[in-house]
Amino acid sequence: MIMKNETAIITGSTSGIGLNIAEKFLAAGCKVAISSRSEEKVKKTLDELSKKYKDSVIGFACDVNDPKALKKLVDKTIEKFGSVRILVANAGLNRTYGPFSKLTADRVNEDAKIIIGTNLIGTLNSISAVLPYMIQQKYGRIITLSGAGAERPMPNMTIYTASKGGIIAFSKSLAVEFSQMEGDIKINVFSPGMLKTNLGTNIKLVPNWRSEEDHKRDLEIIYKNMAGDVDSSCEKVIPYVLPDLKDNGKVFRGSSIMKMIIGGMKIQREMKRARKKAR
Ligand SMILES: NC(=O)c1ccc[n+]([C@@H]2O[C@H](COP(=O)([O-])OP(=O)(O)OC[C@H]3O[C@@H](n4cnc5c(N)ncnc54)[C@H](OP(=O)(O)O)[C@@H]3O)[C@@H](O)[C@H]2O)c1
């Protein structure tokens, strides 16, 4: 039970990566507070996890766009568990897939507020909510989530890439501030690689671009060549939340970068072939 003395908050943990990390932490003995915007999803997830992990898991609805709700989440977690030693600022979303040039000015503004608001500002809000407690206890392990386009170009997801690039810049800068502070607070960035979750499968296409049918076909090709395994990717998080951690301000990966590069080349070839065939 490598995490038996640990307490964690994981935002956006009712599905996908956040839920998988929650299960991994619980299995390692950590006490975990799960959360997402939906009361219903939190209750359902909590009911499921409590069957195995009893009162080691608690859950509250919390929108990361709302600093007051985040403060409540932190306060309730400390009330139940006595501390919060780990934050995984995982909550995130994307809305639109397709060329930026096809978006109206109003749509850009709306998408940017929601995507950058949730992914980037929501991450800042989440960290800001736990930080006073971490500073007081002179200890904390924070994980933020990188994503597509943060380090290499990712067309058709431009607003999302802006949010994830911002997370890396912010996390690396905050890491320097932490290194100059008293205590042992560290922040690192998890880059899970492409994983098949609701984030990609529920995305909406840019209007007046391509057909749903073409998009589905391309998405299958992308997942086939690039998607990693959620389980083995999320496993990589555990060493970055343990007390003996040395890294601060590092981007660590859930799946190999070579898989992404080779997958990317195969995708281009397969998509060309599929388009020819569809004509
Ligand atoms: N899947 C990938 O390939 C991939 C790759 C790299 C990085 N990531 C990042 O990994 C993180 C998790 O994504 P995922 O792939 O696991 O997607 P997912 O299955 O859609 O999970 C997203 C989670 O975030 C919650 N959420 C969304 N907006 C929220 C808000 N405003 N406040 C609180 N919770 C919110 C969702 O629940 P509610 O809707 O109930 O709020 C859900 O629990 C995201 O930051 C994403 O950018 C994903």
Ligand as a Chemical Component Dictionary entry (heavy atoms), coordinates in Angstrom:
data_LIG
# 
_chem_comp.id                   LIG 
_chem_comp.type                 NON-POLYMER 
_chem_comp.pdbx_formal_charge   0 
_chem_comp.three_letter_code    LIG 
# 
loop_
_chem_comp_atom.comp_id 
_chem_comp_atom.atom_id 
_chem_comp_atom.alt_atom_id 
_chem_comp_atom.type_symbol 
_chem_comp_atom.charge 
_chem_comp_atom.model_Cartn_x 
_chem_comp_atom.model_Cartn_y 
_chem_comp_atom.model_Cartn_z 
_chem_comp_atom.pdbx_ordinal 
LIG N1  N1  N 0  -8.252  11.515 -23.912 1  
LIG C1  C1  C 0  -7.109  11.956 -24.372 2  
LIG O1  O1  O 0  -6.624  11.523 -25.417 3  
LIG C2  C2  C 0  -6.352  13.017 -23.604 4  
LIG C3  C3  C 0  -5.025  13.246 -23.963 5  
LIG C4  C4  C 0  -4.295  14.215 -23.273 6  
LIG C5  C5  C 0  -4.893  14.921 -22.237 7  
LIG N2  N2  N 1  -6.191  14.687 -21.899 8  
LIG C6  C6  C 0  -6.743  15.449 -20.777 9  
LIG O2  O2  O 0  -7.155  14.554 -19.766 10 
LIG C7  C7  C 0  -8.167  15.161 -18.963 11 
LIG C8  C8  C 0  -9.323  14.194 -18.808 12 
LIG O3  O3  O 0  -9.930  13.975 -20.075 13 
LIG P1  P1  P 0  -10.567 12.588 -20.519 14 
LIG O4  O4  O 0  -9.962  12.223 -21.806 15 
LIG O5  O5  O -1 -10.538 11.615 -19.393 16 
LIG O6  O6  O 0  -12.062 13.073 -20.841 17 
LIG P2  P2  P 0  -13.486 12.672 -20.222 18 
LIG O7  O7  O 0  -13.650 11.217 -20.148 19 
LIG O8  O8  O 0  -14.463 13.490 -20.989 20 
LIG O9  O9  O 0  -13.398 13.221 -18.711 21 
LIG C9  C9  C 0  -13.468 14.569 -18.396 22 
LIG C10 C10 C 0  -13.889 14.727 -16.947 23 
LIG O10 O10 O 0  -13.864 16.128 -16.630 24 
LIG C11 C11 C 0  -15.141 16.506 -16.080 25 
LIG N3  N3  N 0  -15.356 17.921 -16.364 26 
LIG C12 C12 C 0  -15.534 18.537 -17.558 27 
LIG N4  N4  N 0  -15.694 19.859 -17.382 28 
LIG C13 C13 C 0  -15.600 20.091 -16.054 29 
LIG C14 C14 C 0  -15.685 21.253 -15.225 30 
LIG N5  N5  N 0  -15.926 22.457 -15.746 31 
LIG N6  N6  N 0  -15.521 21.113 -13.890 32 
LIG C15 C15 C 0  -15.306 19.891 -13.349 33 
LIG N7  N7  N 0  -15.238 18.760 -14.050 34 
LIG C16 C16 C 0  -15.377 18.860 -15.390 35 
LIG C17 C17 C 0  -16.140 15.537 -16.728 36 
LIG O11 O11 O 0  -17.324 15.354 -15.968 37 
LIG P3  P3  P 0  -18.642 16.330 -16.081 38 
LIG O12 O12 O 0  -18.945 16.449 -17.526 39 
LIG O13 O13 O 0  -19.653 15.622 -15.269 40 
LIG O14 O14 O 0  -18.231 17.628 -15.454 41 
LIG C18 C18 C 0  -15.313 14.248 -16.699 42 
LIG O15 O15 O 0  -15.377 13.663 -15.411 43 
LIG C19 C19 C 0  -8.530  16.463 -19.671 44 
LIG O16 O16 O 0  -7.861  17.536 -19.050 45 
LIG C20 C20 C 0  -8.003  16.247 -21.075 46 
LIG O17 O17 O 0  -7.726  17.464 -21.724 47 
LIG C21 C21 C 0  -6.925  13.747 -22.558 48 
# 
loop_
_chem_comp_bond.comp_id 
_chem_comp_bond.atom_id_1 
_chem_comp_bond.atom_id_2 
_chem_comp_bond.value_order 
_chem_comp_bond.pdbx_ordinal 
LIG N1  C1  SING 1  
LIG C1  O1  DOUB 2  
LIG C1  C2  SING 3  
LIG C2  C3  SING 4  
LIG C2  C21 DOUB 5  
LIG C3  C4  DOUB 6  
LIG C4  C5  SING 7  
LIG C5  N2  DOUB 8  
LIG N2  C6  SING 9  
LIG N2  C21 SING 10 
LIG C6  O2  SING 11 
LIG C6  C20 SING 12 
LIG O2  C7  SING 13 
LIG C7  C8  SING 14 
LIG C7  C19 SING 15 
LIG C8  O3  SING 16 
LIG O3  P1  SING 17 
LIG P1  O4  DOUB 18 
LIG P1  O5  SING 19 
LIG P1  O6  SING 20 
LIG O6  P2  SING 21 
LIG P2  O7  DOUB 22 
LIG P2  O8  SING 23 
LIG P2  O9  SING 24 
LIG O9  C9  SING 25 
LIG C9  C10 SING 26 
LIG C10 O10 SING 27 
LIG C10 C18 SING 28 
LIG O10 C11 SING 29 
LIG C11 N3  SING 30 
LIG C11 C17 SING 31 
LIG N3  C12 SING 32 
LIG N3  C16 SING 33 
LIG C12 N4  DOUB 34 
LIG N4  C13 SING 35 
LIG C13 C14 SING 36 
LIG C13 C16 DOUB 37 
LIG C14 N5  SING 38 
LIG C14 N6  DOUB 39 
LIG N6  C15 SING 40 
LIG C15 N7  DOUB 41 
LIG N7  C16 SING 42 
LIG C17 O11 SING 43 
LIG C17 C18 SING 44 
LIG O11 P3  SING 45 
LIG P3  O12 DOUB 46 
LIG P3  O13 SING 47 
LIG P3  O14 SING 48 
LIG C18 O15 SING 49 
LIG C19 O16 SING 50 
LIG C19 C20 SING 51 
LIG C20 O17 SING 52 
# 
